[in-house]
């Protein structure tokens, strides 16, 4: 089936789903495959559950003469092509966002700011891969005036694949750091892959890039793009600096040419969130959102999903940053926690994943940094931390740590909880 015919079918449907357990009435089901499942086998179930059509790529799952089944060569490619075609038909201005750390928080802040003046679509959660990105694009409606599309990567070429689907008009790379080194091979591989967003925008010839002026790596690969700069220096499109951090970030910002700085009190934990907030201010200002509305949006935003959340329990104050971790974000969190004004500080840190051959070295660097920073009340989780040289108590898994917490619960502490998502550190919250 050609893309135009498939698009007409898509327009008859209320939405697109790839989950046979979630098929709204009138939806279009696309049968994707994974290592342990074959969506084709669930096409009939999807139709029974409410889908209007089912797209399959194995003809044996499509009964002869049943017009509710659409046979294509490859369901994933069809999904991606359909998303790109839909994006082109609507012509909505799109901002592509990627980066090692902070891209989801920055996306959420940008969405909060832009929503003050525009009808916008933005990536929900972290649906930022080769499946999540097209599904996000297929949620675009004619009434949307702007879109923010988050793009993640763990291997070279991932961003190029996604920008070819999204075709963004603007772009932002929050930063580049040491993450997914197992897939990228090196830090240089990270920089090159994230830079594929710049490469695409450069090919357009007239695309603007929002850039953190303090990041030398980003400036080095931006080249001759039209840069909308934000950072600590005076004279940038947006300049700003932190004024408080105990525990919430307070900062001042202003646009180039403004008479004075404006102060914003956020619900964000950590000075490392300052560039994320300044990025949102720069994007909002670029699109004409009034400064008062920018301030209101940034002040009201409350992070979710274990991303720098503050939680008061009956016994402790928890800073929960357990959604993800890599050497760059881990060190930033530890530095911020070290400088934070708080009593009885405690660290519970989980190991960092997907670091490949550099894993042992990077975990040792974190252990050394803990000692240099004179953190004394530290608990580590995971075999990678256990293999490093240090004197801190270490538990192989969260399960063992929970058993210890049942017997000896900390009290009166300010506790930073940080680790890669697979370590499941969020499961200890109920025991603190």
VEXGUDO-107143 format. One record per residue: residue in one letter; x, y, z of N, C-alpha, C in turn. Coordinates in steps of 0.2 Angstrom, whole numbers, padded with zeros to 4 digits, always signed. Each point is the difference from the previous one (the first is absolute). Example, Ala and Ser with C-alpha at 12.3 -4.5 7.8 and 13.67 -1.06 7.14 Angstrom:
2
A+0066-0028+0039-0004+0006+0000+0004+0006+0000
S-0002+0005-0004+0004+0006+0001-0004+0005+0003
This chain:
432
X+0004-0006+0000-0004+0006+0000+0004+0006+0000
X-0001+0005-0004+0004+0006-0001-0002+0005+0006
X+0004+0005+0002+0000+0004+0006-0007+0004-0001
X-0002+0002-0005-0006+0004-0001-0006-0003+0002
X+0000-0007-0002-0006-0004+0001+0000-0001+0008
X+0006-0002+0003+0000-0001+0007-0002+0006+0004
X+0002+0006-0003-0001+0006+0004-0008+0001+0000
X-0003-0001-0005-0007+0001-0001-0004-0005+0006
X+0003-0006+0001-0003-0004+0005+0002+0003+0007
X+0006+0002+0001+0002+0003+0006-0005+0006+0002
X-0002+0004-0005-0005+0006+0001-0007-0003+0002
X-0001-0006-0001-0007-0002+0002+0000-0002+0007
X+0006-0001+0003+0001-0003+0007+0001+0006+0005
X-0002-0002+0006+0001+0005+0005+0007+0001+0003
X+0004-0006-0001+0007+0001+0003+0003-0007-0003
X+0007+0000+0002+0004-0006-0002+0002-0004+0007
X+0000-0006+0000+0002-0004+0005+0004-0006-0002
X+0005-0002+0004+0004-0006-0001+0000-0005+0005
X-0005+0001+0005-0001-0004+0005-0007-0003+0000
X-0001-0006-0001-0006-0004-0001-0004+0000+0007
X+0003+0002+0005-0004+0001+0007-0003+0007+0000
X+0002+0004-0004-0003+0007+0000-0002+0002-0007
X-0006-0001-0002-0002+0001-0006-0007+0004+0000
X+0001+0007+0000-0006+0004+0001-0005-0002-0006
X-0006+0002+0000-0005-0002-0005+0002+0005-0006
X+0001-0003-0006+0001+0004-0006+0007+0001-0001
X+0005-0003+0004+0007+0001-0001+0003-0004-0006
X+0006+0001-0001+0004-0003-0005+0005-0004+0003
X+0000-0007+0000+0005-0004+0003+0006-0002-0004
X+0006+0001+0002+0006-0001-0004+0004-0006+0003
X+0000-0006-0003+0003-0006+0003+0008+0001-0001
X+0003+0002+0006+0007+0000+0000+0003-0007+0003
X+0006-0001-0001+0004-0006+0002+0005+0002+0005
X+0002-0004+0005+0005+0000+0004+0004-0006+0001
X+0005+0000+0004+0004-0006+0001-0005-0006+0003
X-0005+0002+0004-0004-0005+0003-0007+0000-0002
X-0002+0004-0005-0007+0000-0002-0001+0001-0007
X-0006-0001-0003-0001+0001-0007-0007+0003+0000
X-0001+0007-0001-0006+0003+0000-0005-0002-0005
X+0002-0004-0005-0004-0002-0005-0005-0005+0003
X+0003-0004+0005-0005-0005+0003-0005+0003+0004
X+0000+0006+0002-0005+0004+0004-0005+0004-0004
X+0001+0000-0007-0004+0004-0004-0007-0001+0001
X-0002-0006+0000-0007-0002+0000-0003+0003+0007
X+0004-0001+0005-0002+0002+0007-0001+0007+0000
X+0004+0004-0003+0000+0007+0000-0007+0002-0004
X-0001-0003-0005-0007+0002-0004-0006-0002+0005
X+0001-0005+0003-0006-0002+0005+0000+0005+0006
X+0005+0003+0002+0000+0004+0005-0002+0007-0001
X+0000+0002-0007-0003+0007-0002+0004+0003-0006
X+0006-0003-0002+0003+0003-0005-0004+0000-0007
X+0000+0005-0004-0003+0000-0006+0003-0004-0006
X+0007+0001+0000+0004-0004-0004+0006-0002+0003
X+0003-0006-0003+0007-0002+0003+0005-0001-0006
X+0005+0003+0001+0006+0000-0005+0005-0006+0002
X+0000-0004-0004+0005-0006+0001+0005-0001-0006
X+0005-0003+0001+0005-0002-0005+0002-0007-0001
X-0005-0004+0003+0000-0007-0002-0007-0002-0002
X+0000-0001-0007-0007-0001-0003-0004-0006+0003
X+0003-0005+0003-0004-0005+0002-0004+0002+0006
X+0001+0006+0003-0004+0002+0006-0006+0004-0003
X+0000+0001-0007-0006+0004-0003-0004-0004-0004
X-0006-0001+0003-0005-0005-0004-0002+0003-0006
X+0000-0004-0005-0002+0002-0007-0007+0004+0000
X+0000+0006-0004-0006+0004+0000-0002+0004+0006
X+0004+0000+0005-0002+0004+0006+0003+0007-0001
X-0003+0005-0001+0002+0006-0001+0003+0004+0006
X-0001-0003+0006+0002+0003+0006+0008-0002+0001
X+0003-0004-0004+0007-0002+0000+0003+0004-0005
X+0006+0003+0001+0004+0004-0005+0007-0003+0000
X+0002-0003-0005+0006-0004-0001+0005+0005-0003
X+0006+0000+0004+0006+0005-0002+0006-0005+0000
X+0005+0003-0003+0007-0004+0000+0003+0000+0007
X+0000+0005+0003+0003+0001+0007-0004+0005+0004
X-0003-0003+0006-0004+0004+0004+0004+0006+0003
X+0006-0001+0002+0003+0005+0004+0002+0006-0006
X+0002-0002-0005+0002+0005-0006-0007+0004-0002
X-0005-0004+0000-0007+0003-0002-0002+0005+0005
X+0001-0002+0007-0001+0005+0005+0004+0007-0001
X+0006-0001-0001+0005+0005+0000-0002+0005-0007
X-0001-0004-0005-0002+0004-0006-0007+0004+0000
X-0004-0004+0004-0007+0004+0001+0001+0006+0004
X+0004-0001+0005+0001+0006+0005+0004+0006-0004
X+0005-0002-0004+0003+0006-0004-0005+0003-0005
X-0004-0004-0003-0005+0002-0005-0005+0005+0004
X-0002-0002+0005-0005+0004+0004+0003+0006+0002
X+0006+0000+0002+0004+0006+0002+0000+0005-0005
X+0002-0003-0006+0000+0005-0006-0006+0003-0002
X-0006-0004+0000-0006+0002-0001-0003+0006+0004
X+0002+0000+0006-0002+0005+0005+0005+0006+0000
X+0006-0001-0001+0005+0005+0000+0001+0004+0006
X-0002-0003+0006+0001+0003+0006+0007+0001+0002
X+0002+0006+0003+0007+0001+0001+0002-0004+0006
X+0006-0004-0001+0002-0004+0005+0007+0001+0003
X+0000-0001+0006+0007+0001+0004+0002-0007+0002
X+0006-0002-0003+0003-0006+0002+0005+0001+0006
X-0001-0005+0005+0005+0001+0005+0003-0007+0002
X+0007+0000+0001+0003-0005+0002+0006+0002+0005
X+0004-0005+0003+0005+0002+0005+0001-0006+0004
X+0006+0000+0004+0001-0006+0004-0004+0001+0007
X+0000+0006+0002-0004+0001+0007-0004+0006-0001
X-0006+0000+0003-0004+0006+0001-0005+0000-0006
X+0000-0004-0005-0004+0001-0006-0008+0000+0002
X-0001-0005+0004-0008-0001+0002-0002+0006+0005
X+0004+0002+0005-0002+0006+0004+0000+0006-0004
X+0005+0001-0005+0000+0006-0004-0006+0000-0005
X-0002-0006-0002-0006+0000-0005-0006+0001+0004
X-0001-0002+0007-0006+0002+0004+0000+0007+0001
X+0006+0003+0002+0000+0007+0001-0002+0004-0006
X+0003-0002-0006-0002+0004-0006-0007-0001-0001
X-0003-0006+0001-0007-0001-0001-0004+0005+0004
X+0002+0000+0007-0004+0004+0005+0000+0008-0002
X+0006+0002-0003+0001+0007-0002-0004+0001-0006
X+0001-0004-0005-0004+0001-0007-0007+0000+0001
X-0003-0005+0004-0007+0000+0001-0003+0006+0003
X+0004+0004+0002-0003+0007+0003-0003+0004-0006
X+0002-0001-0006-0002+0004-0006-0002-0004-0006
X+0002-0007+0000-0002-0004-0006-0003-0006+0002
X-0003-0003-0005-0003-0007+0000+0006-0004-0002
X+0003-0004+0004+0005-0004-0002-0001-0008+0001
X+0004-0004-0003+0001-0007+0001+0007-0001+0002
X+0001-0004+0005+0007-0002+0002+0000-0007+0002
X+0006-0003+0000+0001-0007+0002-0002-0002+0007
X-0004-0005+0000-0002-0002+0007+0005-0005+0003
X+0002+0001+0006+0004-0004+0004+0007+0000-0004
X+0003-0006-0001+0006+0000-0004-0001-0005-0006
X-0006+0001-0004-0001-0003-0006+0004+0003-0006
X+0007-0001+0001+0004+0004-0004+0005-0005-0005
X-0003-0006-0001+0004-0004-0005-0003-0001-0006
X+0002-0005-0004-0002-0001-0007-0008-0002-0001
X-0003-0002+0006-0007-0001+0000-0003+0006+0004
X+0002+0002+0005-0003+0006+0004+0000+0006-0004
X+0005+0002-0004+0000+0006-0004-0006+0000-0005
X+0000-0006-0004-0006+0001-0005-0007+0000+0003
X-0001-0004+0006-0006+0000+0003-0002+0007+0003
X+0005+0004+0002-0001+0007+0002-0002+0004-0006
X+0004-0001-0006-0002+0004-0006-0007-0001-0002
X-0002-0006+0001-0007-0002-0002-0006+0003+0004
X+0002+0003+0006-0004+0003+0004-0001+0007-0002
X+0004+0003-0005-0001+0007-0002-0007+0001-0003
X-0003+0006+0002-0006+0002-0003+0000+0006-0003
X-0004+0002-0004+0000+0007-0004+0000+0006+0005
X-0003-0001+0006+0000+0005+0005+0007+0002+0003
X+0004-0005+0000+0007+0001+0003+0004+0005-0004
X+0002+0005+0004+0004+0005-0003+0008-0001+0000
X+0002-0004+0005+0007-0002+0001+0000-0007+0002
X+0006-0003-0001+0001-0007+0003+0007+0000+0003
X+0001-0004+0005+0007-0002+0003+0001-0007+0000
X+0004-0002-0004+0001-0008-0001+0007-0002+0003
X+0000-0004+0005+0006-0002+0004+0003-0006-0004
X+0006+0000-0001+0004-0006-0004+0005-0002+0005
X+0000-0007+0001+0005-0003+0004+0005-0004-0005
X+0006-0002+0003+0004-0004-0004+0005-0004+0004
X+0001-0006-0002+0005-0004+0004+0005-0003-0005
X+0000+0001-0007+0004-0002-0005+0001+0005-0005
X+0006+0000-0003+0001+0004-0006-0005+0000-0005
X-0002+0005-0003-0005+0000-0005-0007+0001+0002
X-0001-0001+0007-0007+0000+0003-0004+0007-0001
X+0004+0005+0001-0003+0007-0001-0001+0001-0007
X+0004-0002-0005-0001+0001-0007-0006-0003-0002
X-0002-0006+0002-0006-0004-0001-0006+0004+0002
X+0001+0003+0006-0006+0003+0003-0001+0007-0003
X+0005+0004-0002-0001+0006-0003-0003+0000-0007
X+0002-0006-0003-0003-0001-0007-0007-0001+0000
X-0003-0003+0006-0007-0001+0001-0003+0007+0002
X+0003+0003+0005-0003+0006+0003+0000+0007-0005
X+0006+0000-0003+0002+0006-0004-0002+0007+0004
X+0004+0000+0005-0001+0006+0005+0002+0007-0004
X-0004+0005+0002+0002+0007-0002+0005+0003+0005
X+0000-0002+0006+0005+0003+0005+0003-0006+0004
X+0005+0002+0003+0003-0006+0004+0004+0003+0006
X+0000-0005+0005+0004+0001+0006+0003-0006+0003
X+0007+0000+0001+0003-0005+0003+0002+0002+0007
X-0003-0003+0005+0001+0003+0007+0007+0000+0002
X+0004-0006-0001+0007-0001+0002+0002-0006-0003
X+0007-0002+0000+0002-0006-0002+0005-0003+0006
X-0001-0006+0002+0003-0003+0006+0001-0007-0001
X+0003-0003+0005+0002-0008+0000-0006-0004+0002
X-0004-0002-0005-0006-0005+0001+0000-0004-0006
X-0003-0006+0001+0000-0005-0006+0006-0001-0003
X+0006+0000+0003+0006-0001-0003+0001-0007-0003
X-0004-0005+0003+0000-0006-0003-0002+0000-0007
X-0005+0004-0002-0003+0000-0006+0004+0005-0005
X+0002+0006+0003+0004+0005-0004+0007-0002-0001
X+0003-0004+0005+0007-0001-0001+0005+0005+0003
X-0002+0006+0001+0004+0005+0003-0004+0006+0001
X+0003+0005+0004-0003+0007+0000+0000+0003-0006
X+0005-0001-0004+0000+0003-0007-0006-0002-0004
X-0002-0007+0001-0006-0002-0004-0006+0003+0003
X+0000+0001+0006-0006+0004+0003-0001+0007-0003
X+0005+0003-0001+0000+0007-0003-0002+0000-0007
X+0003-0005-0004-0001+0000-0007-0008-0002-0001
X-0002-0005+0004-0007-0002-0001-0005+0006+0002
X+0001+0003+0006-0005+0006+0002+0001+0005-0006
X+0006+0001-0002+0001+0005-0006-0004-0001-0006
X-0003-0006-0001-0003-0002-0006-0007+0005+0000
X-0002+0002+0005-0005+0005+0000+0002+0007-0003
X+0006+0002+0002+0003+0006-0003+0001-0001-0008
X+0002-0006-0001+0002-0002-0007-0007+0001-0005
X-0005-0002+0003-0006+0000-0004-0003+0007+0000
X+0001+0004+0005-0003+0007+0000+0005+0004-0005
X+0006-0002+0000+0005+0004-0004-0002-0001-0007
X-0002-0006-0002-0002-0002-0007-0007+0004-0002
X-0004+0003+0005-0005+0004-0002+0001+0007-0002
X+0006+0002+0003+0002+0007-0002-0002+0006+0004
X-0006-0001+0003-0003+0006+0003-0003-0002+0007
X+0003-0005+0003-0003-0003+0006+0004+0003+0006
X-0004+0002+0005+0003+0003+0006+0001-0006+0006
X+0006+0001+0003+0002-0004+0005+0000+0003+0007
X-0003-0002+0005+0001+0002+0007+0006-0003+0003
X+0005+0004+0002+0006-0003+0002+0002+0002+0007
X+0003-0004+0004+0002+0002+0007+0007+0002-0001
X+0001+0007+0000+0006+0003-0001+0006-0002+0004
X-0001-0003+0006+0005-0002+0005+0003-0007-0002
X-0003-0003-0005+0002-0007-0002+0005+0000-0006
X+0006-0001+0001+0005+0001-0005-0001-0005-0006
X-0002-0006+0003-0001-0006-0005-0006+0002-0005
X-0005+0003+0002-0006+0002-0004+0003+0005-0005
X+0003+0005+0003+0002+0006-0005+0005-0003-0005
X+0004-0005+0002+0005-0002-0005-0003-0004-0006
X-0006-0003+0001-0003-0003-0006-0006+0003-0003
X-0002+0006+0003-0006+0004-0003+0002+0003-0006
X+0006+0002-0001+0002+0003-0007-0003+0007-0001
X-0003+0000-0007-0003+0006-0002-0007+0001+0001
X-0003-0004+0004-0007+0000+0001-0002+0007+0003
X-0006+0002+0000-0003+0005+0003-0001-0001+0007
X+0004+0003+0005+0000-0002+0007-0004+0005+0004
X-0005-0003+0004-0003+0004+0005+0003-0003+0007
X+0004+0004+0002+0005-0002+0006-0003+0002+0007
X+0001-0005+0004-0002+0002+0007+0006-0003+0005
X+0000+0003+0006+0006-0002+0004+0001+0006+0005
X+0006-0001+0003+0002+0005+0006+0003+0006-0003
X+0002+0001-0006+0003+0006-0002-0005+0006-0001
X+0002+0006+0001-0004+0005-0002+0000+0001-0008
X-0005+0003-0003-0001+0001-0007-0002-0006-0004
X-0002-0005+0003-0003-0006-0003-0008+0002-0002
X-0003-0004-0004-0007+0000-0001-0003+0000+0007
X+0002-0005+0004-0003+0000+0007+0006-0002+0004
X+0001+0005+0005+0005-0001+0005-0003-0002+0007
X+0004-0003+0004-0003-0002+0007+0005-0003+0005
X-0002+0000+0006+0005-0003+0005-0005-0002+0006
X+0003-0005+0004-0004-0003+0005+0001+0005+0006
X-0005+0001+0004+0001+0004+0006-0002-0004+0007
X-0002-0006-0001-0002-0004+0006-0001-0007-0002
X+0001-0005+0005+0000-0007-0002-0001-0004+0007
X-0004+0002+0004-0001-0004+0006-0007-0001+0002
X-0004-0005-0002+0003-0005-0005-0002+0002-0007
X-0005+0005-0001-0002+0001-0007+0004+0006-0003
X+0001-0001-0007+0003+0005-0004-0003+0006+0000
X+0003+0006+0001-0002+0006-0001+0005+0004-0005
X-0003+0003-0005+0005+0003-0005-0003+0006-0002
X+0005+0004-0003-0002+0006-0004+0002+0000-0007
X-0005+0003-0004+0002+0000-0008-0003+0006-0003
X+0003+0002-0006-0002+0005-0004+0001-0001-0007
X-0003+0003-0004+0001+0000-0007+0005+0006-0002
X+0004-0001-0005+0005+0005-0002-0004+0007-0001
X+0003+0005+0003-0003+0006-0001-0005+0002+0006
X-0002-0005+0004-0005+0002+0005+0004+0004+0006
X-0004+0004+0003+0004+0004+0005+0002-0004+0006
X-0004-0005+0003+0002-0003+0006-0002-0007+0000
X+0003-0004+0004-0001-0007+0001-0007-0001+0003
X-0003-0006-0002-0006-0002+0003+0001-0006+0005
X-0003-0001+0006+0001-0006+0004-0005-0005+0000
X+0002-0006-0001-0005-0005+0000+0001-0006+0005
X-0004-0001+0004+0000-0006+0005-0003-0006-0003
X+0004-0005+0000-0003-0006-0004-0001-0006+0006
X-0003-0005-0003+0000-0006+0004+0005-0006-0003
X+0005+0003-0002+0006-0005-0003+0005+0000+0005
X+0003-0006+0001+0005-0002+0005+0007+0001-0004
X+0004+0004+0002+0007+0000-0003+0002+0005-0005
X+0006+0003+0001+0002+0005-0005+0001-0002-0007
X+0001-0007+0000+0001-0003-0007-0007+0001-0004
X-0005+0002+0003-0006+0001-0004-0001+0008-0003
X+0005+0004+0002+0000+0007-0002+0001+0000-0008
X+0004-0004-0003+0000+0001-0008-0007-0003-0003
X-0003-0004+0004-0006-0003-0003-0006+0006+0000
X+0000+0003+0006-0004+0006+0001+0001+0006-0005
X+0007+0001-0001+0002+0006-0004-0002-0002-0007
X+0000-0007-0002-0002-0002-0007-0007+0002-0001
X-0004-0002+0005-0007+0001-0001-0002+0008+0000
X+0004+0004+0004-0001+0007-0001+0002+0002-0007
X+0005-0002-0003+0003+0002-0006-0005-0002-0006
X-0003-0006+0001-0005-0003-0005-0006+0004+0000
X-0003+0001+0006-0006+0004+0001+0001+0008-0002
X+0006+0003+0001+0001+0006-0002+0001+0001-0008
X+0003-0005-0003+0001+0000-0007-0007-0001-0003
X-0005-0003+0003-0007-0001-0003-0005+0005+0003
X+0003+0005+0003-0004+0006+0002-0004-0001+0006
X+0001-0005+0004-0003+0000+0007+0002+0005+0004
X-0005+0004+0003+0002+0005+0005+0004-0002+0006
X+0004+0004+0002+0005-0002+0006-0004-0002+0006
X-0006+0004+0001-0004-0002+0006-0002-0007+0000
X-0002-0002-0006-0003-0007-0002+0005-0005+0001
X+0006+0002-0003+0006-0005+0001+0001-0001+0008
X+0001+0005+0004+0001-0001+0007-0005-0004+0003
X-0007+0001-0002-0005-0004+0003+0000-0007-0001
X+0002-0002-0007+0000-0007-0002+0006-0003+0004
X+0006+0003+0000+0006-0003+0003-0001-0001+0008
X-0004+0005+0003-0001+0000+0007-0005-0006+0002
X-0005-0001-0004-0005-0005+0001+0002-0007-0002
X+0005-0001-0004+0002-0007-0002+0002-0004+0006
X-0003-0006+0001+0002-0005+0005+0003-0006-0004
X+0006-0002+0001+0002-0006-0003-0003-0007+0003
X-0001-0005-0005-0003-0006+0002+0005-0006-0002
X-0002-0006+0001+0003-0006-0002+0007+0000+0003
X+0001+0001+0006+0007-0001+0003+0005+0004-0003
X-0002+0006-0003+0005+0005-0002+0001+0005+0004
X+0005+0000+0005+0002+0006+0004-0006+0002+0004
X-0004-0005+0003-0006+0002+0004+0002+0000+0008
X-0003+0005+0003+0001+0000+0007-0006-0003+0004
X+0001-0004+0005-0005-0004+0003+0001+0000+0008
X-0004+0003+0003+0000-0001+0008-0003-0006+0002
X+0003-0004+0004-0003-0006+0003+0000+0002+0008
X-0003-0005+0003-0001+0001+0008+0007+0000+0003
X+0005-0002-0003+0007-0001+0003+0005+0004-0004
X+0000+0001-0006+0005+0003-0004-0002+0005-0006
X+0005+0003-0002-0002+0004-0006+0004-0003-0006
X-0004-0002-0005+0003-0004-0006+0001+0005-0006
X+0006-0001-0003+0001+0003-0007+0000-0006-0005
X-0005-0001-0004-0001-0006-0004+0002+0002-0007
X+0006-0003-0002+0002+0001-0007+0002-0007-0003
X-0005-0004+0001+0002-0007-0002-0003-0003-0007
X-0001+0005-0004-0003-0002-0007+0006-0002-0004
X+0006+0003+0001+0005-0002-0005+0007+0003+0003
X+0005-0003-0002+0007+0002+0003+0005-0002-0005
X+0005+0005-0001+0006-0001-0004+0006+0004+0004
X+0006-0001-0002+0005+0004+0003-0001+0007+0000
X-0002+0003-0005-0001+0007+0000-0006+0002+0005
X-0005-0003-0001-0006+0002+0005+0001-0002+0007
X+0004-0005+0001+0001-0002+0007+0005+0005+0003
X+0005+0002-0003+0005+0005+0003-0004+0007+0001
X-0004+0002-0005-0004+0006+0001-0004+0000+0006
X-0004-0006+0001-0004-0001+0006+0004+0000+0006
X+0006-0003+0000+0004+0000+0007+0003+0007+0001
X+0002+0003-0005+0003+0007+0001-0006+0005+0003
X-0006-0001-0003-0005+0004+0002-0002-0002+0008
X+0000-0006+0001-0002-0002+0007+0005+0002+0005
X+0007+0000-0002+0005+0002+0004-0001+0007+0002
X-0002+0004-0005+0000+0008+0002-0007+0002+0003
X-0005-0005+0000-0006+0002+0003+0000+0001+0007
X-0004+0005+0003+0000+0001+0007-0006-0005+0003
X+0003-0005+0003-0005-0005+0003+0004-0004+0005
X-0004-0002+0005+0002-0003+0006+0000-0008-0001
X+0005-0003+0003+0001-0008+0000-0001-0003-0007
X+0004+0002-0005+0000-0003-0006+0002-0007-0001
X-0004-0003-0004+0001-0008-0001-0001-0001-0008
X+0005-0004-0002-0001-0002-0007-0002-0008-0001
X-0004-0001-0004-0002-0007-0003+0001+0000-0007
X+0005-0003-0003+0002+0000-0007+0000-0007-0003
X-0004+0000-0006+0000-0006-0003+0005+0000-0006
X+0002-0006-0002+0005+0000-0006-0003+0003-0006
X+0005+0001-0005-0002+0003-0006+0001-0005-0006
X-0005+0000-0004+0000-0005-0006+0003+0002-0006
X+0001-0005-0005+0002+0002-0007+0006+0004-0001
X+0005-0002+0004+0006+0004+0000+0006-0004-0004
X-0002-0006-0002+0005-0004-0003+0007-0001+0003
X+0005+0000-0004+0007-0001+0003+0002+0005+0005
X-0003+0006+0000+0001+0005+0005-0003+0000+0006
X-0004-0005+0001-0005-0001+0006+0004+0000+0007
X+0005-0004+0000+0004-0001+0006+0004+0007+0002
X+0003+0003-0005+0003+0006+0001-0005+0006+0002
X-0006+0000-0003-0004+0005+0002-0003-0001+0007
X-0001-0006+0002-0003-0001+0007+0006+0002+0005
X+0006-0002-0002+0005+0002+0005+0001+0007+0001
X-0001+0004-0006+0000+0007+0000-0005+0003+0005
X-0006-0003+0000-0005+0003+0004+0001-0002+0008
X+0003-0006+0001+0002-0002+0007+0005+0005+0002
X+0005+0002-0004+0006+0004+0002-0003+0007+0001
X-0005+0002-0004-0003+0007+0001-0004+0000+0007
X-0003-0005+0002-0004+0000+0006+0005+0001+0006
X+0006-0003-0001+0005+0001+0005+0003+0007+0000
X+0001+0002-0006+0003+0007+0000-0005+0005+0002
X-0006-0001+0000-0006+0005+0002-0001-0001+0007
X+0003-0005+0003-0001-0001+0007-0007-0002+0002
X-0003-0004-0004-0006-0003+0002+0001-0006+0004
X-0003+0000+0006+0001-0006+0005-0006-0005+0000
X-0006+0003+0000-0006-0005+0000-0002-0002-0007
X+0003-0005-0002-0001-0002-0007-0002-0008+0000
X-0005-0001-0004-0002-0007-0002+0000-0001-0007
X+0004-0005-0003+0000-0002-0007-0004-0006-0002
X-0002+0000-0006-0004-0006-0002+0002-0003-0007
X+0002-0006+0000+0002-0003-0007+0007-0003+0000
X+0001-0005-0004+0006-0003+0000+0006+0004-0003
X-0002+0005-0004+0005+0004-0003+0003+0005+0005
X-0004+0002+0005+0003+0004+0006+0003-0005+0004
X-0002-0006+0001+0003-0004+0005+0007-0002-0002
X+0001+0000-0007+0007-0001-0003+0005+0005+0001
X-0003+0006+0001+0005+0006+0001+0003+0000+0006
X+0006+0004+0001+0003+0001+0006-0003+0006+0004
X-0002-0002+0006-0003+0005+0005-0002-0004+0006
X-0002+0004+0005-0002-0003+0007-0007+0001+0001
X-0004+0001-0005-0007+0001+0002-0004-0006+0000
X-0005-0001+0004-0005-0006+0000-0003-0001-0007
X+0000-0006-0003-0002-0001-0007-0005-0006+0000
X-0006+0001-0003-0004-0006-0001-0001-0002-0007
X+0000-0007-0001+0000-0002-0007-0006+0002-0004
X-0006+0000+0003-0006+0003-0003-0004+0004+0005
X-0006+0003-0002-0004+0004+0004-0004-0005+0005
X-0001-0006-0002-0003-0005+0004+0004-0001+0007
X+0006+0000+0000+0004-0001+0006+0000+0007+0004
X+0000+0005-0004+0000+0007+0004-0007+0001+0003
X-0005-0003-0003-0007+0001+0004+0000-0004+0006
X+0003-0006+0000+0000-0004+0006+0004+0004+0006
X+0006+0003-0002+0003+0004+0004-0004+0006+0003
X-0003+0003-0004-0004+0006+0002-0006-0002+0004
X-0002-0006-0001-0006-0002+0005+0003-0001+0007
X+0006-0002+0001+0003+0000+0006+0003+0006+0003
X+0003+0004-0004+0003+0006+0002-0002+0006-0005
X-0006+0003+0002-0002+0006-0005+0004+0006+0002
X+0002+0004-0004+0003+0006+0001-0005+0005+0003
X+0001+0005+0004-0004+0005+0002+0003+0007+0001
X-0004+0005-0002+0003+0006+0001+0005+0002-0006
X+0000-0003-0005+0005+0000-0006-0003+0004-0006
X+0004+0003-0003-0001+0003-0007+0003-0005-0005
X-0003-0004-0004+0002-0005-0003+0000+0001-0008
X+0005+0000-0003+0000+0000-0008+0000-0008-0002
X-0005-0001-0004-0001-0007-0003+0002+0001-0008
X+0005-0003-0002+0002+0001-0007+0003-0007-0003
X-0003-0002-0006+0003-0006-0003-0004-0001-0007
X+0003-0005-0003-0003-0001-0007-0007-0004+0002
X-0004+0001-0005-0007-0002+0001-0001-0008+0002
X+0005-0004-0004-0001-0007+0001+0002-0002+0007
X+0003+0004+0004+0002-0002+0007-0006+0001+0005
X-0006+0003-0003-0006+0000+0004+0000+0003+0007
X+0004+0006+0000+0001+0003+0007-0006+0003+0002
X-0005+0002-0005-0006+0003+0003-0004-0005+0004
X+0001-0006+0000-0003-0005+0004+0002+0000+0008
X+0005+0004+0001+0002+0001+0007-0004+0006+0004
X-0003+0004-0004-0003+0006+0003-0005-0002+0006
X-0004-0005-0001-0005-0002+0005+0004-0002+0007
X+0006-0001-0001+0004-0003+0006+0004+0006+0004
X-0001+0006-0003+0004+0006+0002-0005+0005+0004
